[in-house]
Amino acid sequence: MKKAIICSQSDFTTDYRIHKMARTLTVAGYEVSFLGRRHPHHTKEQGERTHLMKLLFYKSALFYAEFNIRLFLYLLFHKRVDLVVSIDLDTLLGCVVGTGMKRERLMFDSHEYFPEVPEIARKRVIKWAWRKIQDICVPKVDICVTVCESIADIFYERYGRRFIVVRNVPLTERAKQVAARSEYRKSGNEPFTILYQGAVNIGRGLEEMIMAMKSLEGCRLVVVGDGDIMEEVKELVRAEGVGDRVSFEGRKPFDELAVYMARADVGIVFTKDMCLSYHLSLPNRIFDFIQACLPIVCNRLPEVERIVEGSKVGHCIESITVPEIVEAIRTSMGNPDLLAEWKTNARRLRDSLTWEIEARKLRTVLEQTK
């Protein structure tokens, strides 16, 4: 059996795309192992095929330098594998040098356009450094993968390389689990329920949604998740006097998320256009909401608009402002026929939005290059 190793600085127990990528490699005939770093607060078991490196640094340029040097040394001095998978640009330099010296094949899976993430985009020197690393490394990759057409177009314009687009849709088993829950029927006295699902971080429009609740009588906002601004958001709820209509459920395992999606009337997906990476984003929960036949209210970004309004499964507002959010929610509340149409369209679409279908092009390339 061929051997592959996936290299990432993410937590392998929680990164769902890495899990899906490993499944695809296994189906293509590879035995998969994982190489990463030990997180400071790591508690979960990672499995016998996972090697986690204990680093001296956990932030700043020193972290990225140490991590890539350690990746390079591990790949250089351990047994040869048939395929090395680099997850995102922050692992690519170590993987390129390590595989180049042993002539191993290299796959690059770009989950975002890394030089334009918000932590980097406004820091000119750091952004320049990552761009240089990208310019050096991408032409040396054998198989290039990314998450959406817009990012693939940027790579093509810059390097003339066609990236395989594998969107972050769910595995069939997860999709079926959500679909099974989506037939829940609300009782007549339940309020119109708006679901926010995901990281409670800056740039997600949750503050504007909370302020909009003052004008949305008869609505309830359910927040499922946690993040960097949770305390600020809870304080805003108190300040706006909407504590009776906003509930915080914390992080939930996926089987419980399906229940929240089934009981909601609309799901909100807001991403502020703060940088190019956010502008091109296509959040995973778009596809989870489609699997649950949950109508979507989102803001107009290229990839999101292509799915939501292109497939008529929801509505895009022009900008994340309180008046626009209020208008969009009121339109949804007052138009049950439109909600029903969005749900019907999602039901027709969801069977085609599974990882096994989405990853066929990648699987073909992997099987051809074994």
N, C-alpha and C positions, 0 to 999 in steps of 0.2 A: 504494500500500500504506500502511495505517495505521502509525504509529510509536509504540513504547512504550519507556520507559526504566525500568530496575529500579535502585533506590537502596538500597544496603546498605553497612554497614561491615565485612561479612564478606569473606573471600578468595573471589573468584568462581571460582577454579579448584578449590576443595575443597568448597564448599557445594552439596551434591547437590540440595537442595530448590530452590534458585535455578535450577539447571540444568534441573530438571523444569518449573518455572514458566515459564522461557523457552521451552521446547518447546511448552507449552500455548498460550502467546501466539502463537508462530509458526504453529501449526496453525490458530489462530483468525484468522489473516490480518494479524498485526502484524510489522513489522520491529523487532527488539529490540536495544537497546543497554544499557550498564551504566554506572552512576555510583557510585563509591566512594572509598575512601581507600587510599593506598599504605601497605602494611604495612612496618614497619621491616626485616624480614628477608625481604621478598618477592623471589623469584627466578624464578618461572614466568612465561611469556608469558601475557598476558590476552586478546589479540585486538584487532583494529583498532576494534571497536565498544565498547571499554571505556575509560572515562576515569577515571584514578585521581588523586586530589588529594593533594598532598604537604602534610601538616599540620605546624604548629609544636608541637602537643601530642599525646601518644599515651596519656594516661590522665587520670583525675580529671574533675571537672566542666568544666574548661577544654577537654578533648578533645571532649566532647559538644556544648558550646556552639560551638566553632569548626567542628566538622563540620556541624552543622545550619545555621549561618550560610553556610558555603561551599556546602552543598546548595541553599539558598534562592537565593543569587546565581547559581549555575550555571543553575538552572531558570529564573530570571527573565530572564537576558540571552542565553540560547541559544535556538535555533530551537524554535518551538512543537512539542509532540508531542501525540498523541491520548490517551495514557494514561501516567500516572506510577505506578509500583509502589513503595510504601514497605515495606521489609522490617523488621518489628519497630518497637517504639515509639521506639527510639533514633534513628530517621530521620524520624519522622512529623511533628514540628513544622516542620522545614525544608521538607518536601514539601507540607504543608498551606498554608503561607504562600506558597511558590513557585507552586503550582498555582492557589491562590485569586486571585492577582493577574493570572494569564493565563487563568483559567477553563478550565483543563485538567482532565480527569477523573482521579480519584485512586483507586487500589486499595491497601488496607492488608492485608498478609499477616502475621499475628501468629504467630510460631513458638512463642511461650511467653507466659505471663502475666507481662509484664515487671516490674511493680511488686513481684512476689512472688518474684523470683529470689533465690538465697541471698546474693548480693553486696549486695542492696538491702533485703531484707525486714526485717532487724533494725536498719536505720538510719532512724530515724523521720523526720528532716527530708528526707533524700534520697528516701525512699519517698513522702512527701507531695508533693514536687515532681514526681516522675514521675506520680503519680496526677492531679495538676492538669493536666499536659500531656496526659495521656490523656483527661481529662474535656473539655478544650477541643477536642481534635483529632478524636476518634472520631466525633462527630456530623457532622463536615464531610466524611467520607469517602464516596465514591460506591459502592464495592464492598468489602465486608469479608469476609476469609477467615481461617480459623485451622485448627489441626491436630487438634482433637478436640472432642467434644461437650461435655465438662465446661467447657472454656475458653469455648466458644460460649455456654453457659448463663450464665456469669458476665457476659459482655458484654451479653447480653440483659437480665439482671436490672438491670444498672447503666445501660444506655443505651436499652433497648427496640429494639436493632438485632439482626436475625438474621444472624449470620455464616455464610457458606458453609463447611462442614467438609470439608477435603481432607486426609485423613490422609497421613502421610509414607511411603506404600507405594512400592515400586520401579517403575521403568519396565518395560514388558513385556520388553524385550531383556535387562535385568539379571535379571529374574525367571527367564527361560528359561535364562540362563547358570547360575544357582544350581540350578535344577531338574535340569539336565543332569548336574551333578556329584553330585546327591543319591543316585544309584543305586550309589555306591561301596559295596562290601561289605568289612567288616573281616575280617581273618584271626582264627582262634580264639584266638591267643596274645596279642593286643593288649589292653592294660588298658582298663578302663572310662574313657572320656575325657570330661572336663568342659571346655567351652569358655567362656572369657571373651573377649569381643570388644568393643573400644571404648576410650574414654578411660580411662586409669589415673589417676583423680582422686578426690578425697575424696567420700564419700557414695555410692559404688558397691558397697559391701559386699565388696570384694576382700580386705580384711584379714581379715574373718570367714571367708571362703571358704578362705583360706590356713591359718588356724588349724584349720579343720575337717578339713583334709587329714591331720592327725595321727591322726584316728580313721577315716580312709577308706582302709583297706588295699585294694590292688588297683585304685586309681584314679589317674588322671593329670590334672592341671590344666594346660591350655594357655592362656596369656595372649597375645592378639594385640592389640597397641596400645601406646600410650605416653601419658605425661601427667605431671602435676605431682608425683605422689607415687611415681613409679617407683622411685627409690632407697630410699625408706622401705619399699616393698613388698618389694623384693629383700632388704633387711636383715631383714625379718620372716621371710622364707623361710629365711634362714640361722639365725635365732634359734630357729625352730620345728623345725629339723632335717628339713625336707621338700624339700630341694633336689633329691633324686633323683626326686621326683614332681611337680615344678612346672617348667614350661619357659616362658621368655619369648621370644616370636618377633618382637617389635617391630611397627612399622606395616607393613602389607602392602597392595598394590593390590587392588582388589576381585576380580579374577579369581583371585588367590591365596586370598583369604578364603573363596571358595566351596569350595576344597579342604579347608580346616580345618573348615568346617561339615560337609562330607560325612563326615569321618573322626571326628567327635565323636559321643558317645552322648546327651548332653544339653547344652543351652546355658543359661547362667545370665544372668539379667537382674535385677539388684538396684539399687534406687534408694531411698536412705534418705529418710524422710518429714521432711525438714529445713525445708521451706517449702511454701507453697501451690503454687508452680510445679512443684516436684518431685512433690508429691502428685497433681497432675493430669497428669503426664508420660506419654507413650506412646512409648518409645524406638524408633528406626528398626529396631534389630536384632531386635525382636520379629517384624517382617514378613520380614526376611531369614531368620531361623530357620524361619519357616513355609514360605517358598519352598524351603528346603533339607530340609523335613520333619524338622527337628531338634526333638525334644521340649524343652520349656522349663521351667526351674525359676526362679520369680521370687517377689517379695514382693507382698503383696496391696495394690495401689493401684487406684483405681476404673477407670481406662481400661485398665490392663494386665489386671486381672481380667476385664473385659468381653470381651476378646479371648481370653485364654489359657484360662480356665475356662469362659467362655461357649461357646467353640468346641471345648473339650476337646482342646487341643493341648499341655497341660502341667499343672503343679501350682503353686499359690500357697501360700507359707508366710506365717504371720501376721506375723512380725517377723524381721529379719535378725540372728539369733543363731547361734552355733556349733551348739548342740544341734539347732535346727530345720533348719539346712542339712544336718547329718549325717543326720538322720532322712529328709529328703526325698531325698537322694542314695541312701541305702541302700534306700529304698522303690523307687526307679527301677531300681537295680541288680538287686534281687531279684524284679522283676516284668516279665519280658520281654513278656508279653501286654499289659500296660498300655502299655509303650513302643510296641509295634506298633500299638495302638489310636490313640495320640496321632499317630503318623506317618501312619496312614491318614486321620485327620481333617484333618491338615495338607495332605495331598495333594489332598483334596476341596476344600479352602478356597482354595488358593493361586492358582488361576486367576482368582478374583474380586478378589484383592488386588493390582491393578496400578494404576499412576498413570493410565493412559489411561481406565480405568473410574472411578476415584475422582474424577478432575477433570472428569467430564462436566457436572456442575451448573455449575461455574465456566465451562467453555467455552461453555455455552448462554448464560450471562449476558454474557460477552464478545462473543459474536456478535450478541446482541440489541441491545447498546449501541454497536456500531460506527457 
